[in-house]
Amino acid sequence: MKNYNIFDALCVIDRIKNNPYGIREGFHYKQNAYTRNIDINVVNQKLLNSIPVGIQKTKYFFNKFELIYEYNNKEDLYVVVEIINSDEIVIVTIISKKVIGECINEFF
């Protein structure tokens, strides 16, 4: 199994845009989308049509990456994906987080 780096991950994400069948949805992801009230279609649209504003490789997992997308005026969308091969990813989980500017504004 290949150990993907961030550049490789971005290339795979770009390649997936031409093959939406290469996106699999993990159980944990589907469950969290429902409980966190995040539309699965929005996540797929972000993966297929948007460039992440940030990416980081997870420390303890071989080929998992956190992709950060702008979500709305107050939150960013974190999409954790695992790269299976150069043509297939699994969405592991999603989280929406308040943007730092919003958190700072709450104190003033």
Biopython code that builds the backbone (N, CA, C, O; Angstrom):
import numpy as np
from Bio.PDB.StructureBuilder import StructureBuilder

atoms = [
    (1, "MET", "N", (0.845, -1.175, 0.000)),
    (1, "MET", "CA", (0.000, 0.000, 0.000)),
    (1, "MET", "C", (0.893, 1.242, 0.000)),
    (1, "MET", "O", (1.865, 1.324, 0.751)),
    (2, "LYS", "N", (0.549, 2.195, -0.845)),
    (2, "LYS", "CA", (1.311, 3.429, -0.958)),
    (2, "LYS", "C", (1.038, 4.341, 0.227)),
    (2, "LYS", "O", (-0.093, 4.446, 0.704)),
    (3, "ASN", "N", (2.086, 4.991, 0.690)),
    (3, "ASN", "CA", (1.958, 5.985, 1.745)),
    (3, "ASN", "C", (1.810, 7.352, 1.070)),
    (3, "ASN", "O", (2.800, 7.932, 0.625)),
    (4, "TYR", "N", (0.587, 7.863, 0.992)),
    (4, "TYR", "CA", (0.308, 9.104, 0.291)),
    (4, "TYR", "C", (0.748, 10.311, 1.107)),
    (4, "TYR", "O", (0.587, 10.340, 2.327)),
    (5, "ASN", "N", (1.304, 11.303, 0.426)),
    (5, "ASN", "CA", (1.613, 12.569, 1.084)),
    (5, "ASN", "C", (0.543, 13.590, 0.686)),
    (5, "ASN", "O", (-0.393, 13.246, -0.036)),
    (6, "ILE", "N", (0.665, 14.820, 1.138)),
    (6, "ILE", "CA", (-0.365, 15.822, 0.888)),
    (6, "ILE", "C", (-0.502, 16.113, -0.609)),
    (6, "ILE", "O", (-1.619, 16.248, -1.109)),
    (7, "PHE", "N", (0.605, 16.210, -1.316)),
    (7, "PHE", "CA", (0.537, 16.447, -2.759)),
    (7, "PHE", "C", (-0.214, 15.311, -3.453)),
    (7, "PHE", "O", (-1.085, 15.549, -4.290)),
    (8, "ASP", "N", (0.137, 14.063, -3.091)),
    (8, "ASP", "CA", (-0.558, 12.901, -3.668)),
    (8, "ASP", "C", (-2.058, 12.968, -3.379)),
    (8, "ASP", "O", (-2.885, 12.701, -4.251)),
    (9, "ALA", "N", (-2.393, 13.330, -2.138)),
    (9, "ALA", "CA", (-3.809, 13.389, -1.743)),
    (9, "ALA", "C", (-4.571, 14.403, -2.584)),
    (9, "ALA", "O", (-5.685, 14.132, -3.032)),
    (10, "LEU", "N", (-3.971, 15.574, -2.799)),
    (10, "LEU", "CA", (-4.628, 16.584, -3.626)),
    (10, "LEU", "C", (-4.801, 16.097, -5.063)),
    (10, "LEU", "O", (-5.810, 16.399, -5.701)),
    (11, "CYS", "N", (-3.831, 15.350, -5.573)),
    (11, "CYS", "CA", (-3.945, 14.786, -6.925)),
    (11, "CYS", "C", (-5.082, 13.770, -6.993)),
    (11, "CYS", "O", (-5.833, 13.748, -7.969)),
    (12, "VAL", "N", (-5.216, 12.930, -5.966)),
    (12, "VAL", "CA", (-6.298, 11.937, -5.939)),
    (12, "VAL", "C", (-7.650, 12.656, -5.862)),
    (12, "VAL", "O", (-8.584, 12.296, -6.578)),
    (13, "ILE", "N", (-7.756, 13.662, -5.003)),
    (13, "ILE", "CA", (-9.005, 14.422, -4.888)),
    (13, "ILE", "C", (-9.353, 15.050, -6.234)),
    (13, "ILE", "O", (-10.515, 15.049, -6.639)),
    (14, "ASP", "N", (-8.360, 15.581, -6.918)),
    (14, "ASP", "CA", (-8.601, 16.181, -8.230)),
    (14, "ASP", "C", (-9.061, 15.129, -9.242)),
    (14, "ASP", "O", (-9.956, 15.385, -10.048)),
    (15, "ARG", "N", (-8.454, 13.961, -9.195)),
    (15, "ARG", "CA", (-8.825, 12.872, -10.105)),
    (15, "ARG", "C", (-10.251, 12.385, -9.835)),
    (15, "ARG", "O", (-10.971, 12.022, -10.765)),
    (16, "ILE", "N", (-10.653, 12.377, -8.570)),
    (16, "ILE", "CA", (-11.998, 11.927, -8.179)),
    (16, "ILE", "C", (-13.061, 12.835, -8.800)),
    (16, "ILE", "O", (-14.181, 12.389, -9.053)),
    (17, "LYS", "N", (-12.724, 14.093, -9.045)),
    (17, "LYS", "CA", (-13.698, 15.028, -9.621)),
    (17, "LYS", "C", (-14.216, 14.536, -10.967)),
    (17, "LYS", "O", (-15.329, 14.880, -11.366)),
    (18, "ASN", "N", (-13.424, 13.741, -11.664)),
    (18, "ASN", "CA", (-13.845, 13.177, -12.946)),
    (18, "ASN", "C", (-14.520, 11.820, -12.795)),
    (18, "ASN", "O", (-15.017, 11.258, -13.771)),
    (19, "ASN", "N", (-14.539, 11.293, -11.577)),
    (19, "ASN", "CA", (-15.117, 9.979, -11.325)),
    (19, "ASN", "C", (-15.805, 9.974, -9.960)),
    (19, "ASN", "O", (-15.242, 9.463, -8.992)),
    (20, "PRO", "N", (-17.013, 10.534, -9.866)),
    (20, "PRO", "CA", (-17.686, 10.593, -8.568)),
    (20, "PRO", "C", (-17.977, 9.214, -7.971)),
    (20, "PRO", "O", (-18.272, 9.105, -6.781)),
    (21, "TYR", "N", (-17.896, 8.162, -8.790)),
    (21, "TYR", "CA", (-18.086, 6.807, -8.261)),
    (21, "TYR", "C", (-16.899, 6.372, -7.408)),
    (21, "TYR", "O", (-16.951, 5.340, -6.739)),
    (22, "GLY", "N", (-15.841, 7.158, -7.435)),
    (22, "GLY", "CA", (-14.672, 6.854, -6.617)),
    (22, "GLY", "C", (-14.804, 7.334, -5.187)),
    (22, "GLY", "O", (-13.886, 7.162, -4.386)),
    (23, "ILE", "N", (-15.941, 7.936, -4.858)),
    (23, "ILE", "CA", (-16.182, 8.403, -3.491)),
    (23, "ILE", "C", (-17.099, 7.412, -2.785)),
    (23, "ILE", "O", (-18.253, 7.230, -3.173)),
    (24, "ARG", "N", (-16.569, 6.774, -1.745)),
    (24, "ARG", "CA", (-17.389, 5.877, -0.931)),
    (24, "ARG", "C", (-17.699, 6.567, 0.385)),
    (24, "ARG", "O", (-16.920, 7.387, 0.872)),
    (25, "GLU", "N", (-18.830, 6.228, 0.946)),
    (25, "GLU", "CA", (-19.267, 6.829, 2.204)),
    (25, "GLU", "C", (-19.163, 5.802, 3.326)),
    (25, "GLU", "O", (-19.832, 4.769, 3.296)),
    (26, "GLY", "N", (-18.328, 6.089, 4.308)),
    (26, "GLY", "CA", (-18.193, 5.204, 5.450)),
    (26, "GLY", "C", (-19.387, 5.292, 6.379)),
    (26, "GLY", "O", (-20.104, 6.293, 6.370)),
    (27, "PHE", "N", (-19.611, 4.270, 7.172)),
    (27, "PHE", "CA", (-20.749, 4.216, 8.095)),
    (27, "PHE", "C", (-20.712, 5.373, 9.089)),
    (27, "PHE", "O", (-21.722, 6.038, 9.322)),
    (28, "HIS", "N", (-19.545, 5.602, 9.668)),
    (28, "HIS", "CA", (-19.385, 6.662, 10.665)),
    (28, "HIS", "C", (-19.748, 8.018, 10.052)),
    (28, "HIS", "O", (-20.373, 8.856, 10.702)),
    (29, "TYR", "N", (-19.356, 8.217, 8.820)),
    (29, "TYR", "CA", (-19.667, 9.465, 8.108)),
    (29, "TYR", "C", (-21.169, 9.662, 7.972)),
    (29, "TYR", "O", (-21.691, 10.732, 8.286)),
    (30, "LYS", "N", (-21.865, 8.630, 7.504)),
    (30, "LYS", "CA", (-23.314, 8.750, 7.319)),
    (30, "LYS", "C", (-24.014, 9.034, 8.642)),
    (30, "LYS", "O", (-24.926, 9.858, 8.709)),
    (31, "GLN", "N", (-23.583, 8.351, 9.681)),
    (31, "GLN", "CA", (-24.176, 8.542, 11.000)),
    (31, "GLN", "C", (-23.921, 9.969, 11.504)),
    (31, "GLN", "O", (-24.829, 10.612, 12.029)),
    (32, "ASN", "N", (-22.693, 10.460, 11.344)),
    (32, "ASN", "CA", (-22.366, 11.800, 11.826)),
    (32, "ASN", "C", (-23.046, 12.888, 11.002)),
    (32, "ASN", "O", (-23.435, 13.921, 11.545)),
    (33, "ALA", "N", (-23.193, 12.668, 9.705)),
    (33, "ALA", "CA", (-23.876, 13.658, 8.870)),
    (33, "ALA", "C", (-25.293, 13.858, 9.382)),
    (33, "ALA", "O", (-25.787, 14.984, 9.446)),
    (34, "TYR", "N", (-25.933, 12.776, 9.739)),
    (34, "TYR", "CA", (-27.305, 12.853, 10.233)),
    (34, "TYR", "C", (-27.354, 13.546, 11.602)),
    (34, "TYR", "O", (-28.135, 14.477, 11.797)),
    (35, "THR", "N", (-26.526, 13.097, 12.540)),
    (35, "THR", "CA", (-26.585, 13.642, 13.901)),
    (35, "THR", "C", (-26.049, 15.071, 13.968)),
    (35, "THR", "O", (-26.457, 15.842, 14.836)),
    (36, "ARG", "N", (-25.141, 15.433, 13.062)),
    (36, "ARG", "CA", (-24.581, 16.789, 13.063)),
    (36, "ARG", "C", (-25.308, 17.717, 12.100)),
    (36, "ARG", "O", (-24.922, 18.871, 11.916)),
    (37, "ASN", "N", (-26.364, 17.195, 11.492)),
    (37, "ASN", "CA", (-27.218, 17.992, 10.605)),
    (37, "ASN", "C", (-26.425, 18.631, 9.451)),
    (37, "ASN", "O", (-26.567, 19.819, 9.162)),
    (38, "ILE", "N", (-25.595, 17.813, 8.808)),
    (38, "ILE", "CA", (-24.822, 18.265, 7.650)),
    (38, "ILE", "C", (-25.314, 17.472, 6.440)),
    (38, "ILE", "O", (-25.355, 16.243, 6.470)),
    (39, "ASP", "N", (-25.679, 18.170, 5.397)),
    (39, "ASP", "CA", (-26.215, 17.552, 4.189)),
    (39, "ASP", "C", (-25.116, 16.806, 3.430)),
    (39, "ASP", "O", (-24.103, 17.394, 3.052)),
    (40, "ILE", "N", (-25.327, 15.511, 3.212)),
    (40, "ILE", "CA", (-24.361, 14.676, 2.495)),
    (40, "ILE", "C", (-24.117, 15.220, 1.091)),
    (40, "ILE", "O", (-22.995, 15.150, 0.590)),
    (41, "ASN", "N", (-25.140, 15.753, 0.457)),
    (41, "ASN", "CA", (-24.976, 16.306, -0.889)),
    (41, "ASN", "C", (-24.023, 17.490, -0.899)),
    (41, "ASN", "O", (-23.270, 17.674, -1.855)),
    (42, "VAL", "N", (-24.051, 18.290, 0.152)),
    (42, "VAL", "CA", (-23.131, 19.425, 0.253)),
    (42, "VAL", "C", (-21.695, 18.921, 0.339)),
    (42, "VAL", "O", (-20.800, 19.476, -0.297)),
    (43, "VAL", "N", (-21.479, 17.879, 1.118)),
    (43, "VAL", "CA", (-20.136, 17.313, 1.256)),
    (43, "VAL", "C", (-19.639, 16.811, -0.091)),
    (43, "VAL", "O", (-18.507, 17.097, -0.481)),
    (44, "ASN", "N", (-20.475, 16.066, -0.802)),
    (44, "ASN", "CA", (-20.079, 15.558, -2.115)),
    (44, "ASN", "C", (-19.792, 16.700, -3.084)),
    (44, "ASN", "O", (-18.837, 16.631, -3.856)),
    (45, "GLN", "N", (-20.602, 17.741, -3.050)),
    (45, "GLN", "CA", (-20.375, 18.890, -3.927)),
    (45, "GLN", "C", (-19.053, 19.583, -3.601)),
    (45, "GLN", "O", (-18.338, 20.025, -4.500)),
    (46, "LYS", "N", (-18.736, 19.672, -2.321)),
    (46, "LYS", "CA", (-17.452, 20.269, -1.932)),
    (46, "LYS", "C", (-16.297, 19.445, -2.487)),
    (46, "LYS", "O", (-15.349, 19.994, -3.048)),
    (47, "LEU", "N", (-16.379, 18.117, -2.330)),
    (47, "LEU", "CA", (-15.302, 17.248, -2.828)),
    (47, "LEU", "C", (-15.171, 17.327, -4.347)),
    (47, "LEU", "O", (-14.060, 17.306, -4.878)),
    (48, "LEU", "N", (-16.295, 17.419, -5.043)),
    (48, "LEU", "CA", (-16.274, 17.383, -6.500)),
    (48, "LEU", "C", (-16.024, 18.747, -7.143)),
    (48, "LEU", "O", (-15.499, 18.813, -8.255)),
    (49, "ASN", "N", (-16.389, 19.831, -6.467)),
    (49, "ASN", "CA", (-16.361, 21.135, -7.136)),
    (49, "ASN", "C", (-15.527, 22.206, -6.453)),
    (49, "ASN", "O", (-15.386, 23.299, -7.001)),
    (50, "SER", "N", (-14.976, 21.939, -5.291)),
    (50, "SER", "CA", (-14.255, 22.981, -4.561)),
    (50, "SER", "C", (-12.825, 22.555, -4.256)),
    (50, "SER", "O", (-12.505, 21.370, -4.161)),
    (51, "ILE", "N", (-11.992, 23.554, -4.108)),
    (51, "ILE", "CA", (-10.614, 23.311, -3.673)),
    (51, "ILE", "C", (-10.585, 23.527, -2.165)),
    (51, "ILE", "O", (-11.079, 24.544, -1.678)),
    (52, "PRO", "N", (-10.006, 22.574, -1.413)),
    (52, "PRO", "CA", (-9.950, 22.774, 0.038)),
    (52, "PRO", "C", (-9.104, 24.003, 0.391)),
    (52, "PRO", "O", (-8.107, 24.292, -0.272)),
    (53, "VAL", "N", (-9.512, 24.714, 1.432)),
    (53, "VAL", "CA", (-8.721, 25.852, 1.899)),
    (53, "VAL", "C", (-7.586, 25.386, 2.804)),
    (53, "VAL", "O", (-6.680, 26.157, 3.124)),
    (54, "GLY", "N", (-7.640, 24.126, 3.213)),
    (54, "GLY", "CA", (-6.578, 23.552, 4.030)),
    (54, "GLY", "C", (-6.602, 22.037, 3.948)),
    (54, "GLY", "O", (-7.633, 21.429, 3.658)),
    (55, "ILE", "N", (-5.443, 21.439, 4.211)),
    (55, "ILE", "CA", (-5.342, 19.969, 4.244)),
    (55, "ILE", "C", (-4.233, 19.599, 5.214)),
    (55, "ILE", "O", (-3.200, 20.265, 5.292)),
    (56, "GLN", "N", (-4.468, 18.526, 5.948)),
    (56, "GLN", "CA", (-3.407, 18.006, 6.806)),
    (56, "GLN", "C", (-3.525, 16.493, 6.878)),
    (56, "GLN", "O", (-4.623, 15.937, 6.875)),
    (57, "LYS", "N", (-2.389, 15.849, 6.942)),
    (57, "LYS", "CA", (-2.358, 14.390, 7.069)),
    (57, "LYS", "C", (-2.526, 14.050, 8.539)),
    (57, "LYS", "O", (-1.894, 14.660, 9.401)),
    (58, "THR", "N", (-3.377, 13.080, 8.821)),
    (58, "THR", "CA", (-3.561, 12.692, 10.217)),
    (58, "THR", "C", (-2.308, 11.982, 10.713)),
    (58, "THR", "O", (-1.645, 11.274, 9.956)),
    (59, "LYS", "N", (-1.997, 12.171, 11.954)),
    (59, "LYS", "CA", (-0.729, 11.703, 12.503)),
    (59, "LYS", "C", (-0.663, 10.186, 12.664)),
    (59, "LYS", "O", (0.370, 9.580, 12.378)),
    (60, "TYR", "N", (-1.721, 9.588, 13.105)),
    (60, "TYR", "CA", (-1.653, 8.185, 13.487)),
    (60, "TYR", "C", (-2.223, 7.212, 12.464)),
    (60, "TYR", "O", (-2.177, 5.998, 12.666)),
    (61, "PHE", "N", (-2.759, 7.738, 11.370)),
    (61, "PHE", "CA", (-3.356, 6.859, 10.373)),
    (61, "PHE", "C", (-2.637, 7.027, 9.051)),
    (61, "PHE", "O", (-2.294, 8.139, 8.648)),
    (62, "PHE", "N", (-2.419, 5.936, 8.399)),
    (62, "PHE", "CA", (-1.556, 5.843, 7.228)),
    (62, "PHE", "C", (-1.956, 6.770, 6.086)),
    (62, "PHE", "O", (-1.129, 7.560, 5.632)),
    (63, "ASN", "N", (-3.171, 6.702, 5.618)),
    (63, "ASN", "CA", (-3.589, 7.469, 4.442)),
    (63, "ASN", "C", (-4.870, 8.259, 4.681)),
    (63, "ASN", "O", (-5.735, 8.334, 3.808)),
    (64, "LYS", "N", (-4.985, 8.844, 5.862)),
    (64, "LYS", "CA", (-6.149, 9.670, 6.172)),
    (64, "LYS", "C", (-5.734, 11.131, 6.202)),
    (64, "LYS", "O", (-4.667, 11.498, 6.696)),
    (65, "PHE", "N", (-6.633, 11.958, 5.646)),
    (65, "PHE", "CA", (-6.370, 13.386, 5.543)),
    (65, "PHE", "C", (-7.593, 14.170, 5.963)),
    (65, "PHE", "O", (-8.725, 13.761, 5.706)),
    (66, "GLU", "N", (-7.358, 15.313, 6.617)),
    (66, "GLU", "CA", (-8.417, 16.268, 6.928)),
    (66, "GLU", "C", (-8.419, 17.325, 5.837)),
    (66, "GLU", "O", (-7.429, 18.028, 5.635)),
    (67, "LEU", "N", (-9.529, 17.428, 5.143)),
    (67, "LEU", "CA", (-9.710, 18.470, 4.133)),
    (67, "LEU", "C", (-10.602, 19.534, 4.743)),
    (67, "LEU", "O", (-11.639, 19.215, 5.323)),
    (68, "ILE", "N", (-10.215, 20.784, 4.620)),
    (68, "ILE", "CA", (-10.982, 21.877, 5.208)),
    (68, "ILE", "C", (-11.583, 22.704, 4.073)),
    (68, "ILE", "O", (-10.876, 23.167, 3.177)),
    (69, "TYR", "N", (-12.903, 22.878, 4.133)),
    (69, "TYR", "CA", (-13.630, 23.657, 3.132)),
    (69, "TYR", "C", (-14.377, 24.778, 3.817)),
    (69, "TYR", "O", (-14.793, 24.638, 4.967)),
    (70, "GLU", "N", (-14.553, 25.905, 3.115)),
    (70, "GLU", "CA", (-15.443, 26.943, 3.611)),
    (70, "GLU", "C", (-16.856, 26.379, 3.563)),
    (70, "GLU", "O", (-17.263, 25.801, 2.555)),
    (71, "TYR", "N", (-17.597, 26.543, 4.637)),
    (71, "TYR", "CA", (-18.930, 25.941, 4.730)),
    (71, "TYR", "C", (-20.021, 26.994, 4.723)),
    (71, "TYR", "O", (-20.916, 26.961, 3.879)),
    (72, "ASN", "N", (-19.950, 27.910, 5.642)),
    (72, "ASN", "CA", (-20.877, 29.037, 5.674)),
    (72, "ASN", "C", (-20.156, 30.202, 6.343)),
    (72, "ASN", "O", (-18.947, 30.123, 6.561)),
    (73, "ASN", "N", (-20.854, 31.267, 6.669)),
    (73, "ASN", "CA", (-20.205, 32.451, 7.237)),
    (73, "ASN", "C", (-19.606, 32.217, 8.616)),
    (73, "ASN", "O", (-18.726, 32.963, 9.047)),
    (74, "LYS", "N", (-20.071, 31.200, 9.301)),
    (74, "LYS", "CA", (-19.626, 30.993, 10.673)),
    (74, "LYS", "C", (-18.831, 29.710, 10.892)),
    (74, "LYS", "O", (-18.191, 29.551, 11.932)),
    (75, "GLU", "N", (-18.864, 28.786, 9.921)),
    (75, "GLU", "CA", (-18.240, 27.485, 10.133)),
    (75, "GLU", "C", (-17.422, 27.038, 8.920)),
    (75, "GLU", "O", (-17.718, 27.385, 7.777)),
    (76, "ASP", "N", (-16.393, 26.264, 9.212)),
    (76, "ASP", "CA", (-15.663, 25.534, 8.183)),
    (76, "ASP", "C", (-16.096, 24.081, 8.263)),
    (76, "ASP", "O", (-16.532, 23.606, 9.312)),
    (77, "LEU", "N", (-15.971, 23.385, 7.152)),
    (77, "LEU", "CA", (-16.341, 21.980, 7.081)),
    (77, "LEU", "C", (-15.074, 21.143, 6.985)),
    (77, "LEU", "O", (-14.292, 21.293, 6.047)),
    (78, "TYR", "N", (-14.879, 20.268, 7.951)),
    (78, "TYR", "CA", (-13.738, 19.354, 7.958)),
    (78, "TYR", "C", (-14.229, 18.001, 7.457)),
    (78, "TYR", "O", (-15.144, 17.406, 8.026)),
    (79, "VAL", "N", (-13.606, 17.530, 6.391)),
    (79, "VAL", "CA", (-13.966, 16.241, 5.808)),
    (79, "VAL", "C", (-12.741, 15.344, 5.936)),
    (79, "VAL", "O", (-11.699, 15.616, 5.341)),
    (80, "VAL", "N", (-12.873, 14.277, 6.714)),
    (80, "VAL", "CA", (-11.766, 13.329, 6.869)),
    (80, "VAL", "C", (-11.968, 12.219, 5.851)),
    (80, "VAL", "O", (-12.999, 11.548, 5.830)),
    (81, "VAL", "N", (-10.948, 12.040, 4.999)),
    (81, "VAL", "CA", (-11.011, 11.014, 3.962)),
    (81, "VAL", "C", (-9.846, 10.052, 4.120)),
    (81, "VAL", "O", (-8.775, 10.410, 4.609)),
    (82, "GLU", "N", (-10.084, 8.834, 3.696)),
    (82, "GLU", "CA", (-9.012, 7.840, 3.616)),
    (82, "GLU", "C", (-8.823, 7.498, 2.144)),
    (82, "GLU", "O", (-9.784, 7.187, 1.440)),
    (83, "ILE", "N", (-7.587, 7.559, 1.691)),
    (83, "ILE", "CA", (-7.298, 7.220, 0.308)),
    (83, "ILE", "C", (-7.097, 5.715, 0.220)),
    (83, "ILE", "O", (-6.217, 5.151, 0.871)),
    (84, "ILE", "N", (-7.925, 5.078, -0.593)),
    (84, "ILE", "CA", (-7.827, 3.627, -0.810)),
    (84, "ILE", "C", (-6.811, 3.349, -1.906)),
    (84, "ILE", "O", (-5.927, 2.508, -1.746)),
    (85, "ASN", "N", (-6.943, 4.064, -3.025)),
    (85, "ASN", "CA", (-5.983, 3.992, -4.128)),
    (85, "ASN", "C", (-6.097, 5.293, -4.913)),
    (85, "ASN", "O", (-6.794, 6.213, -4.487)),
    (86, "SER", "N", (-5.429, 5.378, -6.042)),
    (86, "SER", "CA", (-5.395, 6.643, -6.776)),
    (86, "SER", "C", (-6.735, 7.027, -7.397)),
    (86, "SER", "O", (-6.883, 8.135, -7.915)),
    (87, "ASP", "N", (-7.711, 6.122, -7.350)),
    (87, "ASP", "CA", (-9.023, 6.399, -7.931)),
    (87, "ASP", "C", (-10.177, 6.275, -6.942)),
    (87, "ASP", "O", (-11.339, 6.342, -7.343)),
    (88, "GLU", "N", (-9.877, 6.094, -5.659)),
    (88, "GLU", "CA", (-10.960, 5.832, -4.707)),
    (88, "GLU", "C", (-10.617, 6.360, -3.324)),
    (88, "GLU", "O", (-9.518, 6.159, -2.806)),
    (89, "ILE", "N", (-11.616, 7.054, -2.736)),
    (89, "ILE", "CA", (-11.490, 7.520, -1.360)),
    (89, "ILE", "C", (-12.728, 7.098, -0.575)),
    (89, "ILE", "O", (-13.786, 6.828, -1.144)),
    (90, "VAL", "N", (-12.571, 7.049, 0.732)),
    (90, "VAL", "CA", (-13.695, 6.809, 1.638)),
    (90, "VAL", "C", (-13.810, 8.037, 2.534)),
    (90, "VAL", "O", (-12.830, 8.482, 3.133)),
    (91, "ILE", "N", (-15.023, 8.576, 2.614)),
    (91, "ILE", "CA", (-15.262, 9.667, 3.557)),
    (91, "ILE", "C", (-15.446, 9.040, 4.931)),
    (91, "ILE", "O", (-16.396, 8.291, 5.161)),
    (92, "VAL", "N", (-14.534, 9.350, 5.834)),
    (92, "VAL", "CA", (-14.532, 8.724, 7.159)),
    (92, "VAL", "C", (-15.495, 9.442, 8.096)),
    (92, "VAL", "O", (-16.319, 8.806, 8.754)),
    (93, "THR", "N", (-15.390, 10.768, 8.156)),
    (93, "THR", "CA", (-16.271, 11.545, 9.019)),
    (93, "THR", "C", (-16.250, 13.003, 8.587)),
    (93, "THR", "O", (-15.412, 13.416, 7.785)),
    (94, "ILE", "N", (-17.173, 13.766, 9.123)),
    (94, "ILE", "CA", (-17.239, 15.198, 8.856)),
    (94, "ILE", "C", (-17.528, 15.943, 10.153)),
    (94, "ILE", "O", (-18.207, 15.443, 11.050)),
    (95, "ILE", "N", (-16.989, 17.153, 10.216)),
    (95, "ILE", "CA", (-17.196, 17.987, 11.390)),
    (95, "ILE", "C", (-17.309, 19.426, 10.893)),
    (95, "ILE", "O", (-16.543, 19.842, 10.024)),
    (96, "SER", "N", (-18.248, 20.181, 11.431)),
    (96, "SER", "CA", (-18.267, 21.619, 11.158)),
    (96, "SER", "C", (-17.731, 22.311, 12.404)),
    (96, "SER", "O", (-18.125, 21.990, 13.525)),
    (97, "LYS", "N", (-16.830, 23.263, 12.194)),
    (97, "LYS", "CA", (-16.215, 23.983, 13.309)),
    (97, "LYS", "C", (-16.355, 25.470, 13.092)),
    (97, "LYS", "O", (-16.248, 25.957, 11.967)),
    (98, "LYS", "N", (-16.598, 26.198, 14.185)),
    (98, "LYS", "CA", (-16.661, 27.654, 14.094)),
    (98, "LYS", "C", (-15.311, 28.188, 13.635)),
    (98, "LYS", "O", (-14.258, 27.700, 14.045)),
    (99, "VAL", "N", (-15.365, 29.193, 12.781)),
    (99, "VAL", "CA", (-14.127, 29.817, 12.341)),
    (99, "VAL", "C", (-13.581, 30.679, 13.464)),
    (99, "VAL", "O", (-14.344, 31.208, 14.273)),
    (100, "ILE", "N", (-12.290, 30.821, 13.517)),
    (100, "ILE", "CA", (-11.641, 31.506, 14.630)),
    (100, "ILE", "C", (-12.116, 32.949, 14.754)),
    (100, "ILE", "O", (-12.319, 33.440, 15.864)),
    (101, "GLY", "N", (-12.291, 33.624, 13.639)),
    (101, "GLY", "CA", (-12.754, 35.012, 13.694)),
    (101, "GLY", "C", (-14.067, 35.145, 14.429)),
    (101, "GLY", "O", (-14.276, 36.101, 15.176)),
    (102, "GLU", "N", (-14.956, 34.183, 14.217)),
    (102, "GLU", "CA", (-16.245, 34.209, 14.906)),
    (102, "GLU", "C", (-16.051, 34.006, 16.401)),
    (102, "GLU", "O", (-16.717, 34.652, 17.210)),
    (103, "CYS", "N", (-15.143, 33.111, 16.769)),
    (103, "CYS", "CA", (-14.905, 32.854, 18.196)),
    (103, "CYS", "C", (-14.342, 34.099, 18.872)),
    (103, "CYS", "O", (-14.725, 34.434, 19.992)),
    (104, "ILE", "N", (-13.429, 34.780, 18.183)),
    (104, "ILE", "CA", (-12.830, 35.987, 18.755)),
    (104, "ILE", "C", (-13.882, 37.080, 18.893)),
    (104, "ILE", "O", (-13.922, 37.780, 19.905)),
    (105, "ASN", "N", (-14.738, 37.231, 17.877)),
    (105, "ASN", "CA", (-15.768, 38.274, 17.912)),
    (105, "ASN", "C", (-16.749, 38.082, 19.068)),
    (105, "ASN", "O", (-17.338, 39.049, 19.551)),
    (106, "GLU", "N", (-16.923, 36.842, 19.507)),
    (106, "GLU", "CA", (-17.858, 36.595, 20.596)),
    (106, "GLU", "C", (-17.372, 37.198, 21.909)),
    (106, "GLU", "O", (-18.182, 37.456, 22.799)),
    (107, "PHE", "N", (-16.063, 37.431, 22.048)),
    (107, "PHE", "CA", (-15.506, 37.959, 23.277)),
    (107, "PHE", "C", (-15.509, 39.479, 23.320)),
    (107, "PHE", "O", (-15.263, 40.061, 24.376)),
    (108, "PHE", "N", (-15.782, 40.133, 22.198)),
    (108, "PHE", "CA", (-15.699, 41.602, 22.146)),
    (108, "PHE", "C", (-17.042, 42.223, 21.911)),
    (108, "PHE", "O", (-17.153, 43.447, 21.840)),
]
sb = StructureBuilder()
sb.init_structure("model")
sb.init_model(0)
sb.init_chain("A")
sb.init_seg("    ")
for serial, (resi, resn, name, xyz) in enumerate(atoms, 1):
    if name == "N":
        sb.init_residue(resn, " ", resi, " ")
    sb.init_atom(name, np.array(xyz, "f"), 0.0, 1.0, " ", f" {name:<3s}", serial, name[0])
structure = sb.get_structure()
